[in-house]
Structures are given as C-alpha cells and as structure tokens.
C-alpha cells in the first residue's frame, strides 16, 4: 500500500459512489484555513445494496457445501400450521402466515439442495467407490423413510391447502397492509402490491404441492427424483458388489476342494473305488468332461404304428460352441409390412374391445364397488391390482387406464372384502373404481 496515493484513493471512492456501493456525506465543519476550505471532507458509508452483495458473496461457499435435507418432519410442521390457519385471528393469523412461508421456504431450499447434491458429480464419483458400501443401508433407509412419510402426508397436505378459505387469505392481506402502513418508512408498498405479493406466494405454495392439469407439482417430482436416486444407488451397489465378488480370491475355495480330494485318497477304499469317487466329485464341481447331447425329431403321429425299420432317420445338424466358429450376425434392414401392421392393429383393437366389454359388464353408472361384486374374471384381476397400486402412490388417487378411462380410486382401509375368481380368492380393502374422465362409458 506504500504506492497507493491519496489521489488514487479519491478516484476509487468516487467510482464506488457512482456505482452505488458507497454513500458520500460531507462533514459540516467550519474551515479555519483556506486549505481546509478547498479540501472538502466526506464521510463514506456502504449502502444496503453493497451489504447485500457482500453477504451474498460470503455465503456462496457455504451454499456450495450445503447438501440440503429431506427431513419429513418439516412437512408435518407445515401441515400443522395449515390445519390451524383458518382458526387464527388478528396477530396470530399474521404470525401463522409468516411461519407458513418460512417453513415452506425451508422445505423448498432443502429439497432443491438435496436433489442437486444427489445428482452432483461429486456424489456420483463417491458412489462408485467401495467405501460407499459402508453407508448403503443407512442411505437407502433414509430415502425409503422419506418417501414413506411423504406418501402419508401428501393427501393430508393437499386437503389442508384446499381447506384454507379465500376469506383467510383476504384477512392476511388486510393485516399485512395495516402492518406495513405502521412502519415509519419513506418507501411504502401500496395495498395492491401487498395483495399481489401474498396472492402470488399462496399460489406458489399450492402449485408446489398440488398437481395441475398436464403438469406435475414439485412435490410429485421430488418423490419421483427420490425414487430414481434410490434405484440408482441400488444399481451402483449391486455393480460394486458383483465386481468385488469377481475379483475375490478363491484360494480358500481351492484349499477346500483339495481337502475333499485328499479325504478320498486317504480313505480305505480300493483304487477303483477311489477313482470312481474322484470322478463323481469332479462331475459335481466342474461338470462332465465330455457331454453328449442327444436330439430327436418330433414323432409323426400318423406313422406311429409303422415298423421301426420303415421309419425315416432324421438328420440333426450340430453347430460348434466355440466363439471362433460362430456365424457372423448380419444386420438385416427393416422391411415395412403395412399388411402385417394392419393385422396386428386389428388384433389389438379387437382385444381392447373385448376388455372394454368385460369391464362394462360390471360397471354400474361408471363405478365398480368391490363390496357389491362377488365374482370377477381372471382377466380383470391384474388390472384391478395395477390400478389399485398406482392410485396408492398418486397424490390425487387417480390413474389412467389403457381403455382410455381415468379412474378415481377410493379405498376404505377399515373394511376388507373377498372377491372370488375361477382360480382362487383375493382379499383386499373395499375399493371403488369410479370413472371421472377419459372416454365415455358404453351404455
């Protein structure tokens, strides 16, 4: 700093003032000399924008190291505030709204950070190492527990969000506007700006949790990304385990085999019996040395009463199992066959019509209640179980079918019903499959 002059300092301070990083305030003093009058004294203070930029730059390293969190307890706390929001009034309502906003913001930041952490190259490289096997059970259990809690609270959160009335939101806007007007500031927000900000925040919270038409919510995407991460981790663990098994030393296995052969040698049997036992052990361990493959042509039922010597001897073509003698695979071009495509399409449409007719036989007013049905065809069992499983994990309990319908599945867990099929019985919770969209049901 010895070469840094006062003129350079003044230039830098003037530049920072022009850029809005500093505020210059002239000191109001009485000059005693002409030199003091010429040299104006300024006191510089950093602006709020400059403070925000400095704090943001300092927080960048910690944000980069932040791995986020998938704490399901945050969703339970958010649900608790949502359930009480309609009952609050005055200052408690405003405090509840701020608490709701803070908890939602924490959930959003933690979820985004954790998903980014799971998909980062650093974690991908760590998962490829054998040290990751130590944490595999804890890691998978953490993700599985989070998904289980999310599925338990998804319907409750959606119900609570839909239960918050429009009057409650208007009360929050009014209370926030009155609170802002009491602040002694020169730049006040208008009531329209406050209403727009709160309305937009509430819409963002709803869109984050509730699926919209043609677009999944961030809540649904978070569950899907967590499932995908768990599948990826399981696949990596399986690959590492198989690699370790492949390179594992087999010395102990060979010593055990040698001890078995040595026990045959030390036995009191004669040499012929020992050789026979050794051959039997070899066949169990290493299979047969020379295996004969016998192949016979299918018997012609029309000639089964003919004499043996009158039957024609079939020719069996043997191919080499060696890699060197394998026939080369020639890539054949794809030939478009419109006639065959039409046949396949007609067969598929016919099967769809048969399946639709079978369902229409048991649907009453577009609804199928299992407690009202005592027996169903086997062909419907697979579809029922698949629709039931898909609706369990869907936030709106709706599932699209291959017949073009959209079923809303209502499950009564307290009541069990038994449905009879031709090959057995199926016991499951009483369930209603109701058509709420898609193609119209045939009358």
C-alpha positions in Angstrom: 0.0 0.0 0.0 3.0 2.3 0.0 2.5 3.2 -3.7 -1.2 3.9 -3.1 -1.6 7.7 -3.2 -4.4 9.9 -1.9 -5.5 10.8 -5.4 -5.9 7.1 -6.3 -8.0 6.7 -3.1 -10.2 9.7 -4.0 -10.7 8.2 -7.5 -11.7 4.8 -6.2 -14.1 6.3 -3.7 -15.7 8.4 -6.4 -16.1 5.4 -8.6 -17.7 3.3 -5.8 -20.0 6.2 -5.1 -21.1 6.4 -8.8 -21.7 2.7 -8.9 -24.0 2.9 -5.8 -21.7 0.9 -3.4 -21.0 3.9 -1.2 -22.8 6.9 0.0 -20.8 10.1 0.4 -21.8 12.6 3.2 -19.9 15.9 3.5 -18.8 16.8 7.0 -20.3 20.0 8.1 -17.3 21.7 9.8 -16.2 25.3 10.0 -13.0 25.7 8.0 -10.2 27.5 9.8 -7.8 27.9 6.8 -8.1 28.3 3.1 -6.6 24.8 2.6 -9.4 23.3 4.7 -12.0 25.2 2.7 -10.6 23.9 -0.6 -10.3 20.3 0.6 -13.9 19.1 1.3 -14.1 16.3 3.8 -16.5 13.5 3.1 -17.6 10.5 5.2 -18.3 7.4 3.3 -20.8 4.7 4.3 -21.6 1.4 2.5 -25.1 1.2 1.0 -27.6 -1.6 1.8 -27.1 -2.9 -1.7 -23.4 -3.2 -1.1 -24.0 -5.0 2.2 -26.4 -7.5 0.5 -23.8 -8.2 -2.2 -21.0 -8.8 0.4 -23.2 -11.1 2.4 -24.2 -13.0 -0.8 -20.6 -13.5 -1.8 -19.6 -14.7 1.7 -22.5 -17.1 1.7 -21.6 -18.7 -1.7 -19.0 -21.2 -0.3 -21.4 -22.4 2.4 -24.2 -22.7 -0.1 -22.0 -24.8 -2.3 -21.2 -27.2 0.6 -24.8 -27.4 1.7 -26.2 -30.8 0.8 -29.8 -30.0 1.7 -32.0 -32.2 3.7 -35.0 -34.5 3.2 -36.5 -34.1 6.7 -40.0 -35.4 6.6 -40.7 -33.6 10.0 -40.7 -30.3 8.1 -43.8 -31.4 6.1 -45.5 -32.4 9.3 -44.9 -29.0 10.8 -46.1 -27.3 7.6 -49.3 -29.4 7.8 -49.8 -28.4 11.4 -49.7 -24.7 10.5 -52.1 -25.2 7.6 -54.7 -27.0 9.8 -54.7 -24.1 12.3 -54.6 -21.2 9.8 -58.4 -20.8 9.5 -58.8 -20.7 13.3 -56.2 -17.9 13.8 -57.2 -14.2 14.0 -55.5 -10.8 14.1 -51.8 -11.0 15.0 -51.9 -14.8 15.4 -53.1 -15.1 11.8 -50.3 -12.9 10.6 -47.7 -14.8 12.6 -49.1 -18.1 11.3 -48.8 -16.9 7.7 -45.1 -15.8 8.3 -44.5 -19.2 9.9 -46.1 -21.0 7.0 -44.0 -19.0 4.5 -40.7 -19.6 6.4 -41.4 -23.4 6.7 -42.3 -23.7 3.0 -39.2 -21.7 2.0 -37.0 -24.0 4.1 -38.7 -27.1 2.6 -38.2 -25.8 -0.9 -34.5 -24.9 -0.3 -33.6 -28.1 1.5 -35.4 -30.3 -1.2 -33.7 -28.4 -4.0 -30.3 -28.6 -2.3 -30.6 -32.3 -1.6 -31.7 -33.3 -5.1 -28.8 -31.2 -6.5 -26.5 -32.9 -4.1 -27.6 -36.4 -5.1 -27.2 -35.6 -8.8 -23.8 -33.8 -8.4 -20.6 -35.3 -10.0 -19.0 -35.4 -6.5 -21.6 -37.8 -5.1 -21.6 -39.8 -8.4 -17.9 -40.3 -8.0 -18.3 -41.2 -4.3 -21.0 -43.8 -5.1 -18.5 -45.6 -7.4 -16.1 -46.3 -4.6 -16.2 -49.3 -2.3 -16.2 -47.0 0.8 -19.8 -46.2 -0.1 -20.9 -49.7 0.7 -20.5 -48.8 4.4 -23.3 -46.2 4.2 -25.5 -48.0 1.7 -28.1 -49.3 4.2 -28.3 -46.1 6.1 -28.6 -44.1 2.8 -31.3 -46.3 1.3 -33.2 -46.4 4.6 -33.1 -42.6 4.8 -34.6 -42.2 1.3 -37.2 -45.0 1.9 -38.3 -43.4 5.2 -38.7 -40.0 3.5 -40.8 -41.5 0.6 -43.0 -43.3 3.1 -43.6 -40.1 5.2 -44.3 -38.1 2.0 -46.9 -40.6 0.8 -48.6 -40.5 4.2 -48.8 -36.7 4.3 -49.4 -35.9 0.6 -53.2 -36.3 0.7 -53.4 -34.5 4.1 -51.4 -31.5 2.8 -53.5 -31.3 -0.3 -56.7 -31.4 1.7 -55.4 -28.8 4.1 -54.4 -26.4 1.3 -57.8 -26.8 -0.3 -59.4 -26.2 3.1 -57.8 -22.7 3.6 -60.6 -20.3 2.6 -60.3 -17.3 0.4 -61.6 -15.2 3.4 -58.5 -16.2 5.4 -56.2 -15.1 2.6 -58.0 -11.7 2.4 -57.6 -11.3 6.1 -53.9 -11.9 5.8 -53.7 -9.3 3.1 -55.5 -6.8 5.2 -53.4 -7.5 8.3 -50.2 -7.3 6.3 -51.3 -4.0 4.7 -52.1 -2.5 8.1 -48.8 -3.7 9.5 -46.8 -2.2 6.6 -48.6 1.2 7.0 -47.4 1.4 10.6 -43.7 1.2 9.6 -42.1 4.6 9.6 -40.5 4.3 6.1 -40.4 6.7 3.2 -40.9 4.0 0.6 -44.2 2.2 1.4 -45.8 -0.6 -0.6 -49.2 0.0 -1.9 -52.1 -2.2 -0.9 -52.3 -3.6 -4.4 -48.6 -4.6 -4.3 -49.1 -6.3 -0.9 -52.1 -8.1 -2.1 -50.3 -9.2 -5.3 -47.3 -10.4 -3.3 -49.3 -12.5 -0.8 -51.6 -13.9 -3.5 -48.6 -14.9 -5.7 -46.9 -16.5 -2.7 -50.1 -18.5 -1.8 -50.4 -19.7 -5.5 -46.8 -20.7 -5.5 -47.3 -22.8 -2.3 -50.4 -24.5 -3.8 -48.7 -25.2 -7.1 -45.7 -26.7 -5.3 -47.8 -29.3 -3.6 -50.9 -29.9 -5.9 -50.7 -31.3 -9.4 -52.2 -29.2 -12.2 -53.6 -30.4 -15.4 -50.8 -31.5 -17.7 -48.1 -30.7 -15.2 -46.8 -32.5 -12.1 -46.2 -30.5 -9.0 -42.7 -30.1 -7.4 -43.9 -32.3 -4.6 -44.6 -35.2 -7.1 -41.3 -34.5 -8.9 -39.5 -34.7 -5.6 -40.9 -38.1 -4.8 -40.0 -39.3 -8.4 -36.5 -38.0 -8.1 -36.0 -39.6 -4.7 -37.3 -42.9 -6.1 -34.9 -42.6 -9.1 -32.0 -41.8 -6.8 -32.8 -44.9 -4.6 -32.9 -47.1 -7.8 -29.6 -45.6 -9.0 -27.9 -46.2 -5.6 -29.2 -49.8 -5.6 -27.9 -50.4 -9.1 -24.5 -49.0 -8.2 -24.3 -51.1 -5.0 -25.1 -54.2 -7.0 -22.4 -53.4 -9.6 -19.8 -52.8 -6.9 -20.7 -56.0 -5.0 -20.6 -58.1 -8.2 -17.2 -56.6 -9.1 -15.8 -57.4 -5.6 -17.1 -60.9 -5.9 -15.5 -61.3 -9.3 -12.1 -60.3 -8.0 -12.3 -62.0 -4.7 -9.5 -64.5 -4.0 -10.6 -68.1 -4.5 -7.7 -69.6 -2.6 -9.8 -70.8 0.3 -12.3 -72.5 -2.1 -9.4 -74.3 -3.8 -8.0 -75.4 -0.5 -11.4 -76.8 0.5 -11.7 -78.7 -2.8 -8.2 -80.1 -2.3 -9.1 -81.3 1.2 -12.1 -83.2 -0.3 -9.9 -84.9 -2.8 -7.4 -85.7 -0.1 -10.1 -87.3 2.0 -10.8 -89.6 -0.9 -7.1 -90.5 -1.2 -6.9 -91.2 2.5 -10.0 -93.4 2.5 -9.7 -97.2 3.0 -11.4 -98.0 -0.4 -9.5 -99.7 -3.2 -8.0 -97.7 -6.1 -11.0 -98.3 -8.4 -13.5 -97.0 -5.8 -11.3 -94.0 -5.1 -11.1 -93.2 -8.8 -14.9 -93.5 -9.1 -15.5 -91.2 -6.1 -13.0 -88.7 -7.5 -14.9 -88.7 -10.8 -18.2 -88.2 -9.1 -16.8 -85.2 -7.1 -15.3 -83.8 -10.3 -18.6 -84.0 -12.1 -20.3 -82.2 -9.2 -17.7 -79.4 -9.1 -16.7 -78.9 -12.7 -19.5 -80.8 -14.6 -18.8 -83.6 -17.1 -15.6 -83.6 -19.1 -17.4 -84.8 -22.3 -21.1 -84.3 -22.5 -23.2 -86.0 -25.2 -26.2 -84.1 -26.5 -28.9 -86.3 -27.9 -31.5 -84.7 -30.1 -34.5 -86.4 -31.7 -37.1 -85.1 -34.1 -40.8 -84.9 -33.1 -42.7 -88.2 -33.7 -45.1 -88.2 -36.6 -48.3 -89.4 -35.0 -49.6 -90.7 -38.4 -46.8 -93.2 -38.7 -46.5 -94.3 -35.1 -47.8 -97.8 -36.0 -45.2 -98.4 -38.7 -42.4 -100.8 -38.4 -39.2 -99.4 -36.8 -37.1 -100.2 -39.9 -39.6 -98.4 -42.2 -39.3 -95.1 -40.3 -37.1 -92.4 -41.8 -34.0 -91.4 -39.9 -34.0 -87.6 -39.2 -30.8 -85.6 -39.7 -29.6 -83.4 -36.8 -27.3 -80.5 -37.6 -24.7 -79.8 -34.9 -23.1 -76.4 -34.5 -19.8 -75.6 -32.9 -20.0 -73.9 -29.5 -16.6 -72.2 -30.0 -16.6 -68.4 -30.3 -14.2 -68.6 -33.3 -16.7 -70.8 -35.3 -19.8 -68.8 -34.6 -21.7 -67.5 -37.6 -21.4 -63.8 -38.0 -24.6 -61.8 -37.4 -25.7 -59.9 -40.4 -27.7 -56.8 -39.9 -30.9 -57.0 -41.8 -32.7 -53.9 -42.9 -36.1 -53.2 -41.5 -38.8 -54.0 -44.0 -42.1 -52.2 -43.5 -45.1 -54.5 -44.0 -48.3 -52.5 -44.0 -50.5 -55.6 -44.2 -48.9 -57.2 -41.2 -49.1 -53.9 -39.3 -52.8 -53.7 -40.1 -53.3 -57.3 -38.8 -51.6 -56.5 -35.5 -53.6 -53.3 -35.1 -56.9 -55.1 -35.8 -55.9 -57.8 -33.3 -55.1 -55.2 -30.7 -58.3 -53.3 -31.3 -60.3 -56.5 -31.0 -58.7 -57.3 -27.7 -59.3 -53.8 -26.4 -63.0 -54.1 -27.4 -63.3 -57.4 -25.6 -61.6 -55.9 -22.5 -63.9 -52.9 -22.6 -67.0 -55.1 -23.0 -65.9 -57.2 -20.0 -65.5 -54.0 -17.8 -68.8 -52.6 -19.0 -70.5 -55.7 -17.8 -69.5 -54.9 -14.2 -69.6 -51.1 -14.2 -72.8 -49.6 -12.8 -73.1 -45.9 -13.7 -69.4 -45.7 -14.4 -68.5 -47.1 -11.0 -67.2 -50.5 -9.7 -67.6 -51.2 -5.9 -65.8 -54.3 -4.9 -68.2 -54.9 -1.9 -71.0 -55.2 -4.5 -69.2 -57.8 -6.6 -68.8 -61.4 -5.5 -67.0 -62.9 -8.6 -64.9 -61.4 -11.3 -63.0 -62.8 -14.4 -59.3 -63.6 -14.0 -58.5 -61.1 -16.8 -59.7 -58.2 -14.6 -57.6 -59.2 -11.5 -54.3 -57.9 -12.9 -55.8 -54.6 -14.0 -57.5 -54.1 -10.6 -54.3 -54.7 -8.7 -52.3 -52.4 -11.0 -54.9 -49.6 -10.8 -55.0 -50.0 -7.0 -51.2 -49.8 -6.6 -50.9 -46.8 -9.0 -53.6 -44.9 -7.2 -52.0 -45.6 -3.8 -48.9 -43.5 -4.8 -50.7 -40.9 -6.8 -51.5 -37.6 -4.9 -55.0 -37.3 -6.4 -55.7 -41.1 -6.2 -56.4 -41.1 -10.0 -55.0 -43.5 -12.6 -55.3 -43.5 -16.4 -56.2 -46.9 -17.9 -55.3 -48.5 -21.2 -59.0 -48.3 -22.1 -59.0 -44.5 -22.2 -60.7 -44.0 -18.9 -59.5 -42.2 -15.8 -60.4 -43.9 -12.6 -60.6 -42.2 -9.2 -59.9 -44.9 -6.7 -61.5 -44.5 -3.2 -60.1 -47.0 -0.7 -61.9 -48.0 2.6 -59.0 -49.3 4.7 -61.3 -50.3 7.6 -63.3 -52.8 5.6 -62.0 -55.9 3.8 -63.7 -57.7 1.0 -63.1 -61.0 -0.7 -63.5 -61.3 -4.4 -63.8 -64.8 -6.0 -62.0 -65.7 -9.2 -62.1 -69.0 -11.0 -58.6 -69.9 -9.7 -58.9 -68.6 -6.1 -59.8 -65.7 -3.9 -58.4 -62.1 -3.5 -58.9 -60.3 -0.1 -58.2 -56.5 -0.2 -59.7 -53.3 1.2 -63.1 -52.3 -0.1 -62.4 -50.1 -3.1 -64.5 -48.1 -5.5 -63.2 -47.5 -9.1 -65.1 -44.5 -10.5 -64.7 -43.1 -14.0 -64.0 -39.4 -13.7 -62.5 -38.7 -17.1 -61.5 -40.0 -20.5 -63.8 -41.7 -23.0 -67.5 -42.2 -22.2 -68.7 -45.5 -20.9 -70.8 -47.6 -23.2 -74.4 -47.8 -22.3 
